[in-house]
Amino acid sequence: MVCVIVVTSPILDSECNMSVCLQGLFCPCYLFGKNVERVEGQRYVRSCLCYLACCGSCNHSVSRRKLRVKYNLPEEPFNDCCIAWCCGPCGLCQESLEIVFL
């Protein structure tokens, strides 16, 4: 089964940026922080530390919801909480690539 979450692009995309994928896999807290910085304007260090100190998946779910609300993006076929808990690194990569294009 391929995870195809729609922010606007599939989570596993052939156009994937290798550096973003490596960040999501090996340092998701950094990628989370950079995503939050670009969407909400807060410093990435604070978000990165919050991701590490608190439940990363909970924080990711909330930030994913904020991204959807800010850009009026659809939630189909899976909801943000499922992505954050089940496909967290892939979701972070998808968001990072989407933020660049939005």
PyMOL commands that set and color helices and strands:
alter all, ss='L'
color gray80, all
select helices_A, chain A and resi 18-26+28-40+44-53+56-71+80-86+88-101
alter helices_A, ss='H'
color red, helices_A
deselect
rebuild
show_as cartoon
